[in-house]
Amino acid sequence: MRTEDLLAAIATGLWRWDNASGTVTLDAEAARLLGLPAEPTTLAESAVRSRFHPVDWNEINGVVNLAVAEGTLAEARLRIMDEEGRLLRTVRSRSKPVVDGDNYTLFGTLQEVAEQQPGSAARTPVTGDWRRSREAFLLDAGRALAEARSTAEVLRVAASLSMPGFSPDGLAVFGAGGGRIRIIGHHGHNAGDMGPFSDMPLDMDYPAAEVVRTGRAIYLPSPEEYRRRYPASWSLAQRFERRSWAFLPLIVAGRTMGAWMAGFAHPVGFTPDERSVLTTVARMLAQALARAGIAESERELSQGLQRAMMPTLGPEIPGMKVAARYVPTGGGLQVGGDWYDMIPLPNGRIALVIGDVQGHDVHAAGLMGQLRIALRAYASEGHRPDAVLSRASRFLHGITGTYAPDDHISPRFATCLYIEADPATGILDIARAGHPDPAVRMADGTVLVRPTAGGLPLGIDPDTDYPTTRLVLEPGETIMICTDGLIETGGHDLDTGWARLRAILEGHAGDNLEKLADTLVAAVHGPSSHYTTGPVGERREDDIALLLLCREALDDSLEPGTLPSVGDRGRRTALTVAQAEPERIAGVRLQVRDLLHDWTGSEQVDSAVLMVSEMVTNVLVHTDGDALLVAEVTGRPRRLRVEVADASDELPHRRRPGEMASSGRGLMLMEMLADAWGVDPRGEGKSIWFELYEVEGPDTGAEAAPGAGPAA
């Protein structure tokens, strides 16, 4: 008897589906089952498709694609419809795909099966609540795996997946490399259970090893099937007392990176729908592990770059304490162009440097490393701050201005602030290249932004000059320098950002310098962990570099490395206004107001600002030199003393300006507003000064201040 006759006797037909030509060949029994004349025929795919229920036709595409991908049988239950769209019968299809390049041919059978009764607990693979649950499960699993940021998180998500109707009780993820497979994570096993599987050769007779070698899934629906196919490793798996296993490849970009094992405590038949769910989860798991691996590699590279590029602070500076922080932007490679440095100088002083190379990418980080090394070299040669920045600007212009147009790299610039500090005297010589000004927290807690002379950012003009500003850091004072990421993050501009930082500095009187550094960064980004030298938060808007330098107070009762508390200590500020910078008079007025931020009488503050503005303006108008201003608040009740010195020997004299005169009222204002004032000749030049005495109690202004009158 022929095979076709034997199959027809048991109501089983044969078919052949050629995907390349789009034709389906049926024997007589297969044609009859499809509602066609019972004779062999070859039809177009569309003619056969019209005989299937539309829902079943859509489902069989996924089943066939899964079988092609796995090299397994394609099994489906199909409803056959007549020409009027009525259900004719239900058949079961089993076919084997033979792949030829991008095309395949299905060889299989069709067999009539009994109709499913309404209300039956069993459901077809393509209909019912199971299908809806499967779709919801896959959506949730995809979302959870997409949000996982590390390998550990991916494995936790995989362990928590509850598949509809056939959840595994044990999972293991194997990674492949170097001719071996290793477990990188597992769930549902006791400590030590996975020891024999932790490191195996790739040619071992074990399902996961075969999956990695072939890139095809393996389904073992029973212990007998496991023992038959893998007798060498059955003894290792037997003790877990599982009933079914699925081993699926983890494939990314066509490369098998490992395998995923799902073990079941109950028998699983691995129907096409169940295999479809497992295959989809394996694909999502592979993508999530690949993303997590890339992210972890980037973090490791970033941390390595940070460790290589960020210096350690030391040695200790006698009489001073230093704290520093670097916080990366958090996007991609968490490294950018911000940096800080501390450089011992040949003259026994110390240089503090902070800067920001334009950009937040690896190119910016590379330029930052080169620029930092160049600055260290120039500083170690003994150059003054202005010369160090001038040389650094020429260096950066040289290495960024020589790219060819097809390099797709635009020239970069960098801002920088360089401080040469004398630990013995507290003298700070500052040169600034387009960088934010420093801020000084005084011994009594008052915080002033100290305007300093500056030039263009490094790398823009190789011939730029960088004037030097000299400040004195008094005992108990702290100077803060930072990049703009600390100031402007969170939608702040330069002014509101400084106001936020000022409040933090003023509110941390007496705290340790390291804690103050942490507080400044945490206030910008919130609670965090993993700093380069302390905690790091979530994704940053910009890199942050921060340096704090504290000159220790003379009070022996204070512990080393702590800030003095707010009390009756004096406060002092000094700054120079050059002839070429008359616009800095506005900054002088602001400095005086900040110095007197808690002064009782607002009218006295206005008077002081007016007199200082007049004094500095007179120097710039009537002399050829610069104006040096020193303002100091001391005592209790407090006294403000302001001196403005210049190099001219010509003493001021009283004039009687007319109503329309634009000048000549300086001495008249001081007579009217100051409690005391005078002019002191010096060896070179002179000093004009005034004093105001704070009135305790209500805001009554200056009219009740004692001692008013000229003292020239």
MOMO-V287177 format. One record per residue. PHI is phi in radians with two decimals (* if undefined). OMEGA is omega in whole degrees, 0 to 359 (* if undefined). D_FIRST is the distance of its C-alpha to the first C-alpha in Angstrom with 1 decimal. Layout:
# MOMO-V287177
{{PHI | OMEGA | D_FIRST} {PHI | OMEGA | D_FIRST}}
This chain:
# MOMO-V287177
{{* | 179 | 0.0} {-1.29 | 180 | 3.8} {-1.07 | 180 | 6.6} {-1.06 | 180 | 8.4} {-1.18 | 179 | 6.5} {-1.12 | 179 | 6.8} {-1.17 | 179 | 10.3} {-1.13 | 180 | 11.2} {-1.14 | 178 | 10.8} {-1.86 | 175 | 13.4} {0.99 | 179 | 15.4} {-2.17 | 180 | 15.1} {-1.89 | 179 | 15.6} {-1.95 | 174 | 16.1} {-2.48 | 180 | 19.5} {-2.42 | 185 | 21.7} {-1.98 | 182 | 25.4} {-1.72 | 183 | 27.7} {-1.18 | 183 | 31.2} {-1.18 | 182 | 32.9} {-1.60 | 180 | 31.9} {1.24 | 180 | 31.8} {-2.11 | 179 | 28.4} {-2.23 | 179 | 25.3} {-1.83 | 184 | 21.8} {-2.11 | 168 | 19.5} {-1.47 | 186 | 15.9} {-1.10 | 182 | 15.8} {-1.20 | 178 | 15.6} {-1.10 | 178 | 18.4} {-1.10 | 179 | 20.4} {-1.09 | 180 | 20.3} {-1.08 | 179 | 21.4} {-1.52 | 178 | 24.3} {1.44 | 179 | 25.4} {-1.85 | 175 | 24.4} {-0.99 | 185 | 22.7} {-1.33 | 178 | 18.9} {-2.65 | 179 | 18.1} {-1.03 | 181 | 17.8} {-2.74 | 173 | 21.4} {-2.14 | 185 | 23.9} {-2.15 | 172 | 27.0} {-1.23 | 180 | 30.3} {-0.99 | 182 | 30.8} {-1.15 | 180 | 33.5} {-1.19 | 178 | 31.2} {-1.25 | 181 | 28.8} {-1.05 | 182 | 31.8} {-1.17 | 181 | 33.2} {-1.54 | 182 | 30.3} {-1.71 | 172 | 31.3} {-1.08 | 184 | 34.4} {-0.98 | 180 | 37.1} {-1.11 | 181 | 37.9} {-1.19 | 179 | 34.3} {-1.10 | 179 | 34.1} {-1.11 | 182 | 37.3} {-1.24 | 185 | 36.0} {-1.17 | 176 | 32.7} {-1.03 | 179 | 34.8} {-1.14 | 180 | 36.5} {-1.13 | 180 | 33.4} {-1.16 | 179 | 31.8} {-1.06 | 177 | 35.1} {-1.12 | 179 | 35.4} {-1.13 | 178 | 31.9} {-1.11 | 182 | 32.9} {-1.19 | 184 | 36.2} {-1.66 | 184 | 34.8} {1.23 | 182 | 31.6} {-1.99 | 177 | 29.8} {-1.29 | 173 | 27.0} {-1.74 | 182 | 28.1} {-2.12 | 181 | 27.5} {-2.74 | 175 | 28.9} {-1.87 | 188 | 28.9} {-2.15 | 176 | 29.1} {-1.64 | 181 | 30.4} {-1.71 | 183 | 29.1} {-1.94 | 175 | 31.8} {-1.49 | 186 | 31.9} {-1.18 | 177 | 34.2} {-1.58 | 178 | 37.2} {1.46 | 178 | 36.8} {-1.64 | 181 | 35.6} {-1.18 | 180 | 33.1} {-1.67 | 178 | 29.7} {-2.91 | 175 | 27.7} {-2.08 | 180 | 27.5} {-2.13 | 175 | 24.6} {-1.91 | 181 | 24.3} {-1.93 | 172 | 23.7} {-2.30 | 184 | 23.0} {-2.54 | 180 | 23.3} {-2.06 | 179 | 24.5} {-1.41 | 173 | 27.2} {-1.99 | 189 | 27.5} {-1.60 | 176 | 31.2} {-2.33 | 183 | 32.7} {1.20 | 179 | 36.5} {-1.53 | 182 | 37.4} {-1.92 | 178 | 34.0} {-2.62 | 175 | 30.7} {-2.25 | 179 | 27.0} {-1.70 | 172 | 25.0} {-2.04 | 183 | 21.3} {-2.82 | 183 | 20.1} {-2.18 | 172 | 18.5} {-2.17 | 181 | 19.9} {-2.48 | 181 | 19.6} {-1.25 | 178 | 21.9} {-2.20 | 181 | 24.5} {-1.20 | 178 | 27.2} {-1.20 | 176 | 30.5} {-1.36 | 181 | 33.4} {-1.35 | 178 | 36.2} {-1.04 | 178 | 39.7} {1.45 | 179 | 42.0} {-1.14 | 180 | 39.3} {-1.22 | 180 | 40.6} {-1.29 | 181 | 37.4} {-2.31 | 177 | 37.3} {-1.24 | 181 | 34.8} {-1.15 | 189 | 35.2} {-2.03 | 181 | 36.7} {-2.34 | 171 | 39.1} {1.60 | 184 | 41.9} {-1.14 | 182 | 44.9} {-1.03 | 181 | 43.1} {-1.13 | 179 | 42.7} {-1.15 | 178 | 46.3} {-1.11 | 179 | 47.4} {-1.07 | 181 | 45.4} {-1.11 | 178 | 47.1} {-1.12 | 179 | 50.5} {-1.08 | 182 | 49.9} {-1.13 | 177 | 48.9} {-1.10 | 180 | 52.1} {-1.13 | 180 | 54.3} {-1.12 | 179 | 52.7} {-1.09 | 179 | 53.1} {-1.15 | 181 | 56.7} {-1.15 | 180 | 57.6} {-1.21 | 179 | 56.1} {-1.17 | 182 | 57.8} {-1.51 | 181 | 61.2} {-1.21 | 187 | 60.9} {-1.88 | 181 | 63.4} {-2.49 | 178 | 62.8} {-1.04 | 179 | 60.0} {-1.08 | 179 | 61.3} {-1.17 | 178 | 61.2} {-1.05 | 180 | 57.6} {-1.16 | 177 | 56.6} {-1.14 | 178 | 58.5} {-1.12 | 180 | 56.7} {-1.04 | 181 | 53.3} {-1.20 | 183 | 54.2} {-1.59 | 183 | 55.3} {-1.19 | 179 | 52.1} {-1.97 | 184 | 50.6} {-1.27 | 185 | 47.1} {-1.17 | 173 | 46.1} {1.55 | 182 | 44.1} {-2.64 | 181 | 43.3} {-1.23 | 178 | 46.6} {-1.29 | 176 | 46.5} {-1.79 | 178 | 49.1} {-2.65 | 180 | 49.5} {-2.31 | 173 | 49.6} {-2.61 | 177 | 50.4} {-2.04 | 181 | 51.0} {-1.89 | 172 | 50.7} {-1.84 | 183 | 52.4} {-2.08 | 177 | 51.5} {3.02 | 178 | 53.9} {1.13 | 179 | 55.0} {1.31 | 181 | 51.6} {-2.43 | 172 | 51.9} {-2.10 | 184 | 51.0} {-2.37 | 175 | 53.6} {-1.29 | 176 | 53.8} {-1.86 | 176 | 56.1} {-3.13 | 179 | 55.9} {-2.68 | 181 | 54.2} {-2.58 | 178 | 54.5} {1.53 | 180 | 53.7} {-2.25 | 177 | 54.6} {-1.38 | 179 | 57.8} {-1.05 | 179 | 60.2} {1.59 | 181 | 58.9} {-1.08 | 186 | 55.3} {-1.62 | 181 | 54.1} {-0.94 | 181 | 56.1} {-1.10 | 182 | 53.1} {-1.71 | 190 | 51.4} {-1.19 | 182 | 54.7} {-2.69 | 184 | 54.3} {-2.29 | 174 | 51.1} {-1.19 | 184 | 50.0} {-1.18 | 180 | 47.4} {-1.61 | 181 | 45.1} {-1.22 | 178 | 45.0} {-1.41 | 182 | 41.8} {-2.43 | 186 | 42.6} {-0.97 | 182 | 40.7} {-1.09 | 179 | 43.8} {-1.14 | 179 | 44.2} {-1.15 | 178 | 40.6} {-1.07 | 180 | 41.0} {-1.16 | 181 | 44.2} {-1.17 | 188 | 42.6} {-1.76 | 184 | 39.5} {1.29 | 181 | 40.9} {-2.06 | 181 | 37.7} {-1.24 | 176 | 37.8} {-2.24 | 178 | 36.4} {-2.03 | 180 | 35.5} {-2.12 | 187 | 35.4} {-1.32 | 183 | 34.7} {-2.63 | 176 | 35.4} {-1.03 | 180 | 37.5} {-1.09 | 179 | 34.4} {-1.16 | 177 | 33.0} {-1.08 | 183 | 36.5} {-1.11 | 181 | 36.9} {-1.18 | 186 | 33.5} {-1.50 | 184 | 34.1} {-2.33 | 183 | 37.9} {-1.12 | 183 | 39.0} {-1.19 | 183 | 42.2} {-1.81 | 181 | 43.6} {-1.09 | 182 | 42.1} {-1.12 | 178 | 45.2} {-1.29 | 183 | 47.3} {-1.51 | 187 | 45.4} {-1.08 | 186 | 44.9} {-1.19 | 179 | 48.5} {-1.44 | 175 | 48.3} {0.97 | 176 | 45.9} {-1.63 | 185 | 44.0} {-1.88 | 181 | 40.5} {-2.61 | 181 | 39.2} {-2.47 | 172 | 40.2} {-2.26 | 176 | 40.0} {-2.05 | 185 | 41.3} {-2.17 | 179 | 41.8} {-1.31 | 173 | 43.5} {-1.79 | 189 | 46.9} {-2.01 | 176 | 46.8} {-2.32 | 179 | 49.9} {0.94 | 177 | 50.1} {1.38 | 181 | 46.9} {-1.97 | 178 | 48.2} {-1.41 | 184 | 46.9} {-1.66 | 181 | 50.2} {2.95 | 181 | 48.8} {-2.51 | 179 | 46.4} {-2.15 | 178 | 46.6} {-1.90 | 173 | 45.4} {-2.09 | 180 | 44.9} {-1.87 | 186 | 44.5} {-2.12 | 178 | 43.7} {-1.39 | 179 | 44.9} {-2.17 | 181 | 42.1} {-1.13 | 177 | 38.3} {-2.24 | 181 | 37.3} {-1.42 | 181 | 33.7} {0.95 | 174 | 34.7} {-1.15 | 178 | 33.2} {-0.96 | 179 | 33.5} {-1.18 | 179 | 36.8} {-1.16 | 177 | 38.1} {-1.15 | 178 | 37.2} {-1.09 | 179 | 38.8} {-1.11 | 181 | 42.0} {-1.08 | 180 | 42.1} {-1.13 | 179 | 41.5} {-1.12 | 179 | 44.3} {-1.10 | 180 | 46.7} {-1.07 | 178 | 46.0} {-1.13 | 179 | 46.9} {-1.13 | 179 | 50.0} {-1.12 | 179 | 51.0} {-1.09 | 179 | 50.6} {-1.11 | 180 | 52.8} {-1.14 | 178 | 55.4} {-1.15 | 178 | 55.6} {-1.12 | 178 | 56.0} {-1.09 | 181 | 58.8} {-1.12 | 179 | 60.5} {-1.10 | 178 | 60.3} {-1.12 | 180 | 62.0} {-1.09 | 180 | 64.6} {-1.19 | 176 | 65.4} {-1.13 | 178 | 65.7} {-1.11 | 179 | 68.0} {-1.12 | 179 | 70.1} {-1.12 | 177 | 70.3} {-1.12 | 180 | 71.4} {-1.07 | 181 | 73.9} {-1.14 | 177 | 75.4} {-1.13 | 178 | 75.7} {-1.12 | 180 | 77.4} {-1.08 | 181 | 79.7} {-1.11 | 181 | 80.7} {-1.30 | 188 | 81.3} {-1.70 | 182 | 83.3} {-1.58 | 182 | 85.2} {-1.36 | 170 | 88.2} {-1.68 | 182 | 89.4} {-1.43 | 180 | 92.8} {2.69 | 358 | 95.5} {-1.26 | 180 | 97.8} {-1.10 | 180 | 99.8} {-1.76 | 179 | 102.6} {-1.01 | 177 | 106.0} {1.43 | 180 | 107.1} {-2.39 | 175 | 103.9} {-2.23 | 181 | 100.4} {-2.23 | 172 | 97.3} {-2.33 | 183 | 94.0} {-2.51 | 175 | 91.1} {-2.47 | 168 | 87.7} {-2.26 | 180 | 84.9} {-2.19 | 181 | 82.1} {-1.28 | 183 | 79.3} {-1.19 | 178 | 78.0} {1.60 | 176 | 74.7} {-1.69 | 177 | 72.5} {1.02 | 174 | 70.1} {-1.23 | 188 | 71.8} {-1.34 | 178 | 74.6} {-2.68 | 182 | 77.3} {-2.57 | 188 | 79.7} {-1.74 | 180 | 83.1} {-1.39 | 177 | 85.5} {-2.75 | 171 | 87.3} {-2.41 | 179 | 90.4} {-2.76 | 176 | 92.4} {-2.35 | 192 | 95.4} {-2.19 | 171 | 97.3} {-1.18 | 184 | 100.2} {-1.85 | 181 | 102.9} {-1.07 | 183 | 105.4} {-1.49 | 179 | 108.4} {1.55 | 177 | 107.2} {-1.47 | 182 | 106.0} {-2.29 | 177 | 102.4} {-1.87 | 173 | 100.3} {-1.99 | 184 | 97.9} {-2.24 | 173 | 95.4} {-2.46 | 183 | 92.9} {-2.78 | 184 | 90.9} {-2.59 | 174 | 88.0} {-1.40 | 181 | 86.2} {-0.98 | 176 | 84.7} {1.90 | 180 | 81.0} {-2.31 | 184 | 78.5} {-2.15 | 182 | 76.1} {-1.14 | 178 | 75.7} {-1.09 | 177 | 77.9} {-1.10 | 179 | 80.7} {-1.12 | 178 | 80.2} {-1.12 | 177 | 80.5} {-1.12 | 179 | 83.7} {-1.04 | 179 | 85.0} {-1.08 | 179 | 84.6} {-1.15 | 182 | 86.4} {-1.17 | 179 | 89.2} {-1.08 | 179 | 89.8} {-1.13 | 179 | 90.2} {-1.09 | 179 | 92.5} {-1.09 | 178 | 94.6} {-1.07 | 181 | 94.9} {-1.14 | 181 | 96.0} {-1.13 | 179 | 98.7} {-1.15 | 182 | 99.9} {-1.18 | 176 | 100.1} {-1.33 | 177 | 102.3} {1.66 | 180 | 104.9} {-1.25 | 176 | 104.8} {-1.25 | 184 | 106.1} {-0.96 | 181 | 103.6} {-1.13 | 180 | 104.3} {-1.22 | 178 | 103.8} {-1.07 | 181 | 100.5} {-1.21 | 178 | 99.1} {-1.07 | 179 | 100.4} {-1.15 | 179 | 98.7} {-1.13 | 178 | 95.5} {-1.13 | 177 | 95.4} {-1.13 | 179 | 95.8} {-1.08 | 182 | 93.1} {-1.15 | 178 | 90.6} {-1.08 | 181 | 91.5} {-1.19 | 184 | 91.0} {-1.56 | 179 | 87.4} {-1.83 | 182 | 86.2} {-1.73 | 184 | 88.0} {-1.98 | 179 | 86.4} {-1.31 | 174 | 82.8} {-1.30 | 182 | 81.5} {-1.02 | 182 | 80.4} {-1.46 | 177 | 76.8} {-1.31 | 182 | 76.9} {1.00 | 178 | 76.3} {-2.18 | 180 | 78.8} {-1.47 | 178 | 81.8} {-1.01 | 180 | 85.1} {-2.00 | 172 | 85.7} {-2.17 | 181 | 88.9} {-2.53 | 170 | 89.8} {-1.61 | 184 | 92.4} {-2.76 | 172 | 94.3} {-2.30 | 186 | 97.2} {-2.12 | 180 | 99.1} {-2.11 | 170 | 101.7} {-1.82 | 187 | 104.0} {-1.92 | 175 | 105.3} {-1.78 | 184 | 108.4} {-1.06 | 184 | 107.9} {-1.26 | 185 | 111.6} {-1.88 | 184 | 112.9} {1.40 | 180 | 109.9} {-1.25 | 178 | 110.4} {-2.07 | 173 | 107.3} {-1.77 | 191 | 107.1} {-2.06 | 170 | 104.3} {-2.12 | 188 | 102.7} {-2.31 | 179 | 100.1} {-2.12 | 176 | 97.6} {1.16 | 186 | 96.3} {-1.72 | 175 | 95.4} {-1.02 | 179 | 96.3} {-1.16 | 175 | 99.7} {-1.34 | 174 | 100.1} {-2.14 | 181 | 101.2} {-2.08 | 172 | 103.8} {-1.71 | 184 | 104.0} {-1.38 | 185 | 107.7} {-1.07 | 181 | 109.1} {-1.64 | 177 | 109.6} {1.73 | 178 | 106.1} {-1.16 | 181 | 106.9} {-2.04 | 178 | 104.3} {-2.15 | 168 | 105.2} {-1.42 | 187 | 103.1} {-1.67 | 178 | 105.2} {-1.10 | 179 | 105.3} {-2.28 | 178 | 105.3} {-1.15 | 182 | 105.8} {-2.75 | 177 | 102.7} {-2.21 | 181 | 101.2} {-1.16 | 173 | 98.0} {-0.98 | 181 | 94.6} {-1.12 | 175 | 93.9} {1.65 | 181 | 92.4} {-1.44 | 180 | 93.6} {-2.23 | 184 | 96.9} {-1.16 | 183 | 97.7} {-1.84 | 181 | 101.4} {-1.23 | 174 | 101.6} {-1.66 | 181 | 104.3} {-2.22 | 180 | 103.8} {-1.11 | 183 | 107.0} {-1.87 | 175 | 107.5} {-1.96 | 179 | 108.4} {-1.85 | 174 | 110.2} {-2.16 | 174 | 109.8} {-2.06 | 176 | 111.1} {-1.54 | 184 | 108.8} {-1.31 | 176 | 111.2} {-0.96 | 181 | 110.7} {1.54 | 180 | 108.2} {-1.63 | 180 | 106.6} {-2.27 | 175 | 102.9} {-1.86 | 179 | 101.6} {-2.04 | 171 | 98.1} {-2.18 | 185 | 96.3} {-2.71 | 173 | 92.7} {-1.55 | 187 | 90.3} {-1.20 | 177 | 89.8} {-1.08 | 179 | 86.5} {-1.27 | 185 | 88.6} {-1.47 | 194 | 90.8} {-1.76 | 179 | 88.6} {-1.12 | 179 | 85.4} {1.52 | 178 | 84.6} {1.44 | 180 | 85.9} {-1.48 | 169 | 89.5} {-1.70 | 185 | 91.7} {-1.08 | 183 | 94.3} {-1.24 | 182 | 97.0} {-1.21 | 177 | 94.9} {-1.14 | 177 | 93.1} {-1.12 | 179 | 96.3} {-1.06 | 178 | 97.6} {-1.12 | 181 | 94.6} {-1.18 | 179 | 95.1} {-1.06 | 180 | 98.9} {-1.10 | 180 | 98.3} {-1.20 | 180 | 96.0} {-1.09 | 181 | 98.6} {-1.21 | 184 | 101.5} {-1.50 | 182 | 99.6} {-2.04 | 178 | 98.9} {-1.09 | 176 | 102.4} {1.47 | 182 | 102.6} {-1.43 | 177 | 98.9} {-1.12 | 184 | 97.6} {-1.11 | 179 | 96.8} {-1.13 | 179 | 93.2} {-1.16 | 178 | 92.6} {-1.09 | 178 | 94.2} {-1.07 | 178 | 91.8} {-1.10 | 182 | 88.9} {-1.14 | 179 | 90.4} {-1.07 | 181 | 90.9} {-1.27 | 181 | 87.2} {-1.11 | 180 | 85.9} {-1.18 | 179 | 88.0} {-1.47 | 188 | 86.3} {-2.01 | 180 | 82.7} {1.52 | 180 | 82.7} {-1.03 | 187 | 81.8} {-2.78 | 178 | 79.7} {-2.60 | 177 | 78.7} {1.24 | 168 | 78.1} {-1.18 | 165 | 81.0} {-1.08 | 173 | 81.7} {-2.25 | 181 | 84.7} {2.91 | 185 | 83.9} {-1.25 | 175 | 81.5} {-2.12 | 182 | 79.4} {-1.69 | 182 | 78.2} {-1.39 | 186 | 75.5} {-1.01 | 184 | 75.0} {-1.69 | 170 | 78.3} {-1.42 | 181 | 79.8} {-2.75 | 175 | 81.7} {-1.11 | 177 | 82.4} {-2.31 | 167 | 85.4} {-2.22 | 186 | 87.9} {-2.48 | 175 | 90.9} {-2.29 | 174 | 94.0} {-2.11 | 176 | 96.8} {-2.15 | 182 | 100.0} {-2.03 | 171 | 102.5} {-1.57 | 188 | 106.0} {-1.11 | 181 | 106.8} {-1.21 | 179 | 109.7} {-1.38 | 181 | 113.0} {-1.23 | 183 | 112.8} {-1.20 | 182 | 112.3} {-1.33 | 179 | 111.0} {-1.42 | 176 | 107.8} {-1.27 | 178 | 104.8} {-1.02 | 176 | 103.7} {1.47 | 179 | 101.0} {-1.91 | 180 | 101.9} {-1.63 | 178 | 103.3} {-1.22 | 180 | 106.7} {-1.47 | 178 | 106.9} {-1.22 | 180 | 108.5} {-2.79 | 182 | 112.2} {-1.68 | 179 | 115.6} {-1.20 | 178 | 114.7} {-1.39 | 175 | 115.8} {-2.39 | 188 | 113.5} {-2.58 | 174 | 114.2} {-2.42 | 178 | 112.7} {-2.48 | 177 | 113.9} {-2.74 | 182 | 112.6} {-1.97 | 174 | 113.9} {-2.02 | 184 | 113.9} {-1.42 | 177 | 114.3} {-1.00 | 184 | 116.3} {-1.46 | 183 | 113.1} {-2.25 | 179 | 111.3} {-1.11 | 180 | 113.3} {-1.15 | 181 | 110.1} {-1.37 | 176 | 109.9} {-1.08 | 177 | 112.9} {-1.09 | 177 | 110.4} {-1.16 | 177 | 108.6} {-1.10 | 179 | 112.0} {-1.04 | 180 | 112.6} {-1.14 | 178 | 109.2} {-1.07 | 181 | 109.9} {-1.15 | 179 | 113.1} {-1.11 | 178 | 111.5} {-1.11 | 179 | 108.7} {-1.10 | 182 | 111.4} {-1.84 | 186 | 113.2} {-1.07 | 181 | 110.1} {-1.97 | 178 | 111.7} {-1.17 | 186 | 115.3} {-1.17 | 187 | 117.1} {-1.66 | 179 | 118.9} {-1.15 | 178 | 116.7} {-1.19 | 176 | 119.9} {-1.15 | 177 | 120.7} {-1.08 | 178 | 117.2} {-1.07 | 179 | 117.7} {-1.13 | 180 | 121.2} {-1.08 | 180 | 119.8} {-1.10 | 180 | 117.1} {-1.12 | 181 | 119.7} {-1.16 | 179 | 122.1} {-1.09 | 180 | 119.5} {-1.06 | 180 | 118.3} {-1.16 | 183 | 121.8} {-1.14 | 180 | 122.7} {-1.16 | 179 | 119.7} {-1.08 | 179 | 120.1} {-1.05 | 179 | 123.8} {-1.10 | 183 | 122.9} {-1.19 | 183 | 120.4} {-1.48 | 190 | 122.9} {-1.79 | 177 | 126.2} {-2.28 | 178 | 125.2} {-1.79 | 185 | 123.2} {-1.93 | 179 | 121.3} {-1.57 | 178 | 118.5} {-1.87 | 176 | 118.9} {-1.87 | 182 | 118.1} {-1.86 | 173 | 117.7} {-2.24 | 178 | 117.8} {-2.16 | 186 | 117.5} {-2.48 | 176 | 117.9} {-2.01 | 183 | 117.9} {-2.46 | 170 | 119.7} {1.37 | 175 | 121.7} {-2.65 | 3 | 121.8} {-1.10 | 191 | 122.9} {-1.39 | 178 | 121.0} {-2.20 | 173 | 122.6} {-1.73 | 174 | 120.9} {-2.14 | 180 | 122.5} {-2.12 | 175 | 121.3} {-2.12 | 174 | 122.6} {-2.14 | 184 | 121.9} {-1.88 | 174 | 123.2} {-2.56 | 186 | 123.7} {-1.61 | 181 | 125.3} {-1.49 | 178 | 128.2} {-1.48 | 183 | 131.7} {-1.31 | 181 | 132.8} {-1.41 | 178 | 133.4} {-1.24 | 177 | 132.5} {-2.37 | 183 | 135.4} {-1.26 | 175 | 135.9} {-2.19 | 179 | 135.8} {-2.05 | 183 | 136.6} {-1.24 | 175 | 133.8} {-1.32 | 184 | 134.3} {-1.10 | 184 | 132.2} {-1.67 | 183 | 130.0} {-1.23 | 180 | 129.7} {-1.69 | 180 | 126.2} {-2.64 | 176 | 127.4} {1.71 | 184 | 130.2} {-1.89 | 186 | 129.3} {-1.03 | 182 | 127.8} {-1.17 | 178 | 130.8} {-1.10 | 178 | 131.7} {-1.11 | 181 | 128.2} {-1.17 | 177 | 128.6} {-1.09 | 184 | 132.1} {-1.38 | 192 | 130.7} {-1.85 | 187 | 127.4} {-1.46 | 171 | 127.7} {-1.32 | 175 | 129.3} {-2.72 | 177 | 130.5} {-2.73 | 180 | 130.1} {-3.07 | 177 | 131.6} {-2.24 | 181 | 131.5} {-2.00 | 173 | 131.6} {-1.15 | 177 | 132.5} {-2.21 | 180 | 130.7} {-0.97 | 176 | 131.2} {-2.25 | 178 | 128.9} {1.65 | 186 | 128.5} {-2.67 | 177 | 128.8} {-2.35 | 174 | 126.9} {-1.79 | 185 | 127.2} {-2.41 | 171 | 126.2} {-2.56 | 178 | 126.2} {-2.30 | 172 | 125.6} {-2.24 | 180 | 124.4} {-1.93 | 184 | 124.8} {-1.17 | 178 | 122.2} {-1.65 | 180 | 123.6} {-1.22 | 176 | 122.2} {1.79 | 185 | 121.3} {-1.07 | 180 | 120.7} {-1.33 | 185 | 119.8} {-1.84 | 179 | 123.4} {1.43 | 188 | 123.1} {-1.80 | 190 | 125.6} {-1.21 | 181 | 128.9} {-1.70 | 183 | 129.7} {-1.19 | 180 | 128.9} {-1.33 | 171 | 131.9} {1.39 | 182 | 133.5} {-1.17 | 177 | 132.8} {2.45 | 181 | 134.8} {-1.25 | 178 | 135.1} {-2.37 | 182 | 135.4} {-1.28 | * | 135.7}}
